[in-house]
């Protein structure tokens, strides 16, 4: 009978496992089909000529309502056709710039694949039928060429193809404004950097002052985050972030923008659009007071900044600047670009624990050369740092387990008299020096460390498409065969076997269900996170087993 039961349970487990695999194939997280199509279209149109497949700047009068205006904005004028898109490539950026307005309408990241082992780069910015996410900038105000409602200025460039060959690359777009002033919109790129310095050089060759305002903004629709591929567990933030003198990191998500506009005037600062692993941001030049705002126009979400009015005297020239970032949440680069920009790597309220853990994880990786081994290494180090706290908890649980039969006897003897049973239990605790709450405090102390480490593993772009060993080729994605979650569930069951059985039968049944529930919950977690929990459980089992043996040996000697 027992053999039949074991065979039945094994068969049921196998069928359940196969059903979960099939369910994942049918209904699991999608693999960014729209992004792959975008990259393909981009690759097919990388030449000098503009084709119908390339994203186009809009030409209808209502579309330009997304450009911010000032009280001195001009009236409507006709708009000419756009020129050929300008293709700019560096070692880390692959951009398309529309000469109509000089906007960045597509940004691919060659160092980050769209999909695992894909030959196509991840596309952060794009403008097509699937998604709108672009970076706009220009000059508005009295004489600004972008001030005209329904029209964007048409810049010209010497080439339509630019490739970084050296340490820096400068791309100039030129324009003669209606006032007669000569304007150069200059993009400056540096090797290995995701930032783009955008300069507007105004050469006033007229007899009157040239008055204008610099703006930079990010326009995005409300589509889901294409880099968020995990369907369960904590989700990374998707939305805008503003940094001002009053609040160095203020989230304004799409729901907030649906309800009201955000507006603030502050010295310096920045604005960003954040998603899992990647972000885009405008950082105006320091030393001035800027107006930051969010708006929703024609179903599009816009966040950006406006500079104070500047004036260029006749015969003079002036340069106004801003920096645009489009790339991964790379701590080192973000720290160099602007104060607090690294906070877009959101570790939550435990950032003060998570940041050192991230630096430790990165250092371990520099030694072992594998992010999976780095996760194992940091788990061991964290476990070692908390060794004595864990030892106290495990000793308390071991004593509870040792005197479990005696506690059961007292419960059976005084079960009808709860007051008497409590008195006898307290006598037993005092006699054997048992602290029934001894296992709680150490666990509570180490929980912030575990949660912070969870967020480090969740937010680290370095883990995206990072292989471990064998079939696990992406630690940021779930285990395709669910082997790690199942092993994690087994280790939880072993841990329960080493711990005392709760005296309450209902509580004991619930505890037995926990490994099953946690296993199911972890099925769709990123493999790196499951690896962390698995290693942590194995270390806990080893420590608990040794402590149990020590207490049993002490009892035998006594």
N, C-alpha and C positions, 0 to 999 in steps of 0.2 A: 504493500500500500504506500509506504514512504517513497519507494523507488518510483512508482507511478506518479506520485505527487511532484517529485523533483523533475521528472521528465515533462509533465504538464506545464509546470512553472517555467522551465527552460524554453519549451516551445512557445509559450505565450510571450515570453520576453523577446524571443527572436522575431516573432511576428510583429510585435509592437515596434521593435527597432526598425524593421523594414518599412513599416507604415510611416514612421516618422521621417525616414529618408525620402520616401515618395512624396509625403506632404511637403517637405522642404523643396523638392524639385518643382512641385506644382504651384505652391503658394509662398515660397520663401522670398527673401529680399531680391528685388529686381536688380539687374546689373547695368544700370544706366544706359538704356538703349538710345535715348535721345542724345546723350553726350557722344556716344560712338558715332552716331550719324553726323553730328556737327563736326567732329574732328575729321571724318571722312570727306565731307564737303569742303572743309578747309584745305585738306591736303590736295584735293583735286583742283583747287583754284589758287595755287600759290604762285602763279606766274604774274606777269605784268598786266595782263588784260583783266578787266572786270567782266564777270559773266553773271547770268541770272541766278546762279546758285549761291553767290556771295551775298552776305547780308548787306542791305542797302539803307542809307540814311533816309528817313521819311521826308516827304516834300509837301505834304498838305499843311495848310495854315494852322490848323488846330493843334498839330503835334508839337509845335514849338512853344506851346503853353507850359511845357515842363521846364523851360529856361527861366531862371529867376529874373525879375524885373526890378527896376528902381523907379522913383518918381519922375526921373528925367528920361525914361525910355522913349525911343522914337516911334514913328508910325509904321505902317505896313508897306513893304515893297516886294516886287517880284523876286523869285528865287531861281537862280540858274541851275542847270543840271550838275550833279556831283561828278567829280573827276574819278580817275581810277583809284582804287583803294591802295594804300601804301603799306607794304609788307616789310616789317622790321624784325630781324632775328638777332638774338644774342645767344650765349651759351645756356641761359636759364629762362629766357622769355621769347615768345614767338607771337608778335602782335600784328593786328590789322588796324590801321588808322584811316578813318574816313576824312578826306580833305574837306568835306562839307562840315565845318565846325572844328575839324582837327580832333575829333573824339576817338578814343580807343574803344572800338566796337568788338574786339575779340582779343583774348589773351590766353594763349596756350602755354603750358609749363613743361618743356621737354624733359626736365629731370624727374617728372612725376607722371607715370603712366596712367592713362584713363582707366584701364582695367589691368589686372594682374597679368604680367608677361605680354602686355599689349605693345605693339609698335607705335601706337598713337598716343600723343601726350594728353594729359588732363587739361580740359578747357575750363578756365575759371570764368572769364568774361565771354559773352557771346550775344549776338542779336540775330534771331531767326524766328521761325514759326513755333519752335519749341520753348524758347526762353529769351527773355530780355534782361541783360545784365551788362551795363556799359559804364564807362567813365567819361564824363563830359567836363569841359573847362572852356573858359573864354573871357571876354571883356564885355561888360554891360555898362550902363550908365549913359551919360550925355552923348559921348562920342564913341562908345563901345560898339564894335561891329556886330556883337551878338545881341544888341539891345532891340533890334527891329523884330517886332512880333511876326511870326510866320516865316522867318528867314534866318538861316545861318550863313556866315561868310564862307566863301569858297577859297581855300588856300591852294597855293601851288608849291610843288617841290621839284627839285632837279631830277629825282629818280622816283621810281615806284618800288624799288627793291633796295633794302639796306641790310648789310650783314656786319656784325661786330668782328673786326679783324685787328685785335690788339686789346688794350686795356679799356679804352673808351670808344663810344660811338655818339656822334652828334647828328641829329636829323633836324633840318630847318624847313618849316613851312612858312611861306611868305604871302603877304596880303597888303593891298593898298586900300585903306579904309575910305568910306564915303567922304570923310573930312579931308582926305589927302595924305594923312599920316601913313608912314610905312611901318607895318607890324610884322614881326617875326615870331612865330611860335616854335620854340626850340625844345626838342626832347633830347636829354643827355642820359646815356646808358653807361654802366660800368660792368666789367667782367665779374661774373659770379654774384651780381646783386639784382634783387627783384624790384628795387626802387627805380623810378624814373623821375628825374628832375625836369619840371616843365617851366620854362621861362617865357614870358611875353615881353619882347623887346620893342618898345615904342619909340620910333624916331619921328619926332614932330617936325615935318618940313613945311608946315603951314604958318600962317601969320597969327593964329589964335591958339589959346591953350587947348590942350587935349585932356579932357576930363573923363575918367572911366573908373570902373570897379572890377576887380578880378573875382571870378567865381570858379569853384570846382565842386562837382557833385557826382554821386553814384546813383544810377537809375536801375532799379531791379523790379521784376514782377514778384508775385507771391508764390512762385513755384517752390516745390520742396528742395531740400538740400541734396544735390546729387552725390556729394561725398559722404553722406550719412547712410551707410549701408547696413547697419545693424538694426534689426526690427524690434529688439527687446532690450531692457536695461535702460540706464540713464542716457538721455539724448543730449547732444551738444546744442548749444544755443545757436539759433538762426535769427539774425536781425541786425539792427544798427546799434552802434556804440558811439557815444560822444564823450570827449574828454575836455573838461573846462576847468577853470580855476576853482569853482565851487564843488565840482564832483569830477574826479579824475577818471572815473569809469562808470558811465551811466548808460544802461541798456534801454533802448527804445525799439520794441519789436513791432511786427506788422500790425498786431492787434492794437497796440498803442497808437500807431499812426492812423489806423482806421477811426479812432475816437477823437483825436485832437493833434494839432501840430506842435512839435517841439521847437522852441526857439530860445536861444541864449546868446548874449554878447559877452565875450571874454578875451583877455589877452592870450595869444598863442592858441594851444589846443589842437585837436584833430577830430576827424570823423571817419568811421570805418563801417563796413558791412562784413559781418562775421558769419562763418559757417564752420562745420567740422573740418579740422585740419588746415583750412585756407581762409584768407581774408583779402579784402581790398580796402585801401584807406587813402584819404587826402590829408596831407599835413602841410598847411600853409607855412610860409617862411616866418620864423620867430621875430618878435619885436614889434608887433602891431596888434590891434584889437579887431577881432573878427566876429561876424555874426554867423552862428550855426543854426540850421533849421532842418526839419523834416516836413515833407509834404506828400500828398497823394493826388496824382493828376492822371485822369483817364485810366484808372486801374493800376498805374505804376507807382511804386514807392521811390521817393527821391530824398536823399540826405546829402547835405553839402555845407559849404561855407561861402561867405562873401567878405571881401576885404573892405577896409574903409576906402573912400574915394581918393584917388590920386590924380595929380595934375602935372602935365608935362608942358613946360613953357615952349614957345616957338623957337625952333632951331636947337632944341635940346632933345636928349634921349633918356629913357628910364626903363629899368627892368623890374618887373614884378614876378615873383616865383612861388611855386608850390611843389611839393613832392608827392608823387603817387606811388603807392605800393600795391602790387598784385602778386601774391605768392603764398607759400606755406607759412604756418605759424612757427617760424624759426626764431628762437629766443635771442640769439646773438645778433641777427640783423635787426629785429624789432627794437632791441634796446639801443642800438646805435642811431636809429632814425628819429625817434621822438620819445620824450619822457612818458612813461606809463603805457606805451603802445604794446609792450610785452604782456600787459594784463589781458589782452585779447585771447591769450592762452588761459582759458578760464578754469582755474582749479577750485572755484567756489570759495566758501568762507575759510577753508582750511589751506589756503594758498601758502601760508607761512610755514606749514609742514611740507606741503607738496613741492614747493620750489627746491628746497634742499634735496628731497628725494629724487627729483628729476635730475639734478646735477650729479648725484651719486649714480643713478642709473646710466647716465651718459658716460661717466668716467669708467664704470665697469665695462660698458660696451667697447670703449677705446682699448681695453686690455684684452677682452675675450673675443671681440670681433663678431659676435652674434647676439641679436637682441633677445632671443629666447634664453640664451645662457645668461645674459645680463639680468633678465627678469628673475631667473633662478638665483643668481648671485645676490640681488638686492633683497629677495625674500629671505635668504639665509642671514644676511647682515641685519635686517630688521628683526628677524627672529632671535638672533644672538643678542641684540641690544635689549630686547624684552625678555631675555631668558629668565632672569630672577623673578620678574612679575609672573611669567607663565608658570614657573616652578611652584610659586606659592599657590596659584590656582589649582594646579594639577595635584599638589600634595593634599589640599583640602578635599578635592574630589576623590582622591585615592583613599583617604581616611573614611569619607562617607561611604565609599564602596566596601571598605573593609568591615565597617560596622553596620552594613546594610541588614544582615540577618538579625542583629540585636534590635535595630530600629523596627524591623518588621514584627519581631516578637512583642515589643512594647506596644505597638499599634494593635496587635491582636489581643493583648492582655487588657489594655485600657481603652480600646476603641470606642466604647460607649461613654467614656468619661474624658472628654477632650481636655479639660483642665488638668486632670491627673496625668494624662498622657504627655501634655506639654511640660509639666513639672519633671517627669521622669526623663524626658528627652533632654531638658536643660541639664539635669544631673549627669547624663551620659556625655553631653558636650563638654561640661566642665571637667569631668574626670579624665576624659581622653584628649582634652585640649583640641576639640574640633570647633572650627568656626564655620557654621553653615553658610555664611555669606562670604567666606574667604575666597571663593572662586569668582565672585562677581566683580569686585573692585578692579583686580588686574585686567579683566576682560574689558571693562568700561574704559580703563586708562588707555589700552592699546587700540580701541576702536577708531579714534580719530586718525591714527597712523594708517590703519588699514583702508579707511575711506579715502584719505589723501592719496595713498598709493594707487588706489583704484582710479582716481581721476587723472593721475600722472599717466597711467597706462592708456586711459581713454583718450587723452588730449594730445599725446605725443605723436606728431606727424611722422617721426622717424620709424614708428612701428607700422605705418601704412605700407603694405606690400613687402614687409620684412619677413624673410623666411626663417623657419626654425630648422627642423630636420625631417627627413622622410616626406610624408604626404602633406605636412603643414607648410605651405608656401606663403601664407599671409597671416601674420599674428594679429592683424587688426580685424580679420574676418572670423566667423565661427568655424569650428572644426567641421569639415564637410562630412565626416563619418561619425561624429559625436563620440569619439573614443575618449578624448580628454574629459568631457563632462561625465561620462559613465565612470571613468576611473575616479573622478572627484567624488561622485556619489558613493562609490565603494569605500573610499577613505573616510567619508563621513560616517558610514555604517560601522566601520572598524573603530572609529573614535567613540561611538556610542557604546560599543561592546566593552571598551576600557573604562567607561564612566559608570557611576552608580545609577541604578534604575530608580526613577522617581517613585516615591511611595504611593502616589495617586495613580490608580490603573488607567484612568482616562488620560492623564498627562503622559503616562508611559506610552500609550498607543500613539498619541500625537507626536512624541519624540521619535518614534519608529518611522513615522511618515515623513519626517523632515528630509532624510536623504533622498527620497523619491521626489519630493517637491522641489528641492534645490537642484537635483539633476535635471528635471524638466525645465526649470527656470534658466539654468546655465546652458541649455542646448544651443541657444542662439546668441550667447555672449561671444565677444571676440576671443580667439584662441589664446591670446596673450594674457587676458584676465583669468581665464580658466586655468591656464598653466600656473599662474601665481597662486590661486586658491588650492590647486592640487599639491603644489610643493609645500605650501604652508600647512596643509593637512598632514602630509607625510612627516614633516618635522614635528608637528604636534603629537602625532601617534608615537614617534620614536621617544620623545621626551616623556610622555605619559606612561609608556611601557616601562621605561627605566625607573621612573619614580614609583610605579606600582610594585616593581620587583624589589626596590629598596625597602619599601614599607612592609612587604610580605616577608622579606629576609629579617627585618627587625623584629617582626612578630614571632618568627620561628626561633630566633635567639632568645627572645624573652620567655 
